[in-house]
Amino acid sequence: MKPAPKVLVAIDAHPLAIEQARALCAFSRVTADAAKSHGRHGEILAYLAIAGLGIELHFKALMICARAGRVTKGHDLSLLYAEFPEFLKDFMEWQYKQLIPAAGWEIKMTALTFRKEQPPVPGITPAPKYNTFAAAIGTSSKIFEHARYLFERVNPVEWEIFAFAPDALNAVMVTLDRTYTHFIAGDFASKPGPLGPTHAA
């Protein structure tokens, strides 16, 4: 697989990046509440796009401060997550696990089509997984692109299916924010590798 392209930014930009990430996540929660109340497809898609960007910016804020400004480009959350060493992935998993409710996450599936007559029922129903942090990232890997460009992809023949799991995605955001906070505090100082806090500003 071709490595994801990188870009070099000023290391001092990480406070701005995390501020933007937190603002996007805050906006996403407001939008999620509206979508829960009204159930409008446009609101759900707006939420997914904003949440995806908030998660992306959290990853990139951590990259900026931890890798002397070297940031992986793109919106694919799985590719961004893959850049992190195992000790940080383990910390993310542990933080996320604390937030999983006993009953699991509530997930709403939505299917859209522009066909005047209902197309055949999809042969395969997606089964999004949020039981671990890695699974949640995998499920949400292309959430921004999926939500942002969905209206361009829906065709008159097939269904376009997407998941709405705001509580699970909020747990992802909280997990990443806590990871950033612990990193900046130097809590991983004994860990080796290019994402060790000795590289932080």
Secondary structure, DSSP 8 states (H G I E B T S, - for coil): -----EEE--GGGHHHHHHHHHHHHHHHHHHHHHHHHH--HHHHHHHHHHHHHHHHHHHHHHHHHHTTTEEE-SS-HHHHHTTS-HHHHHHHHHHHHHH--TT----EEEEE---SS-----SS------SSHHHHHHHTTTHHHHHHTHHHH--SSS-EEEEE-HHHHHHHHHHHHHHHHHHHTTTTTT--STTSGGG--
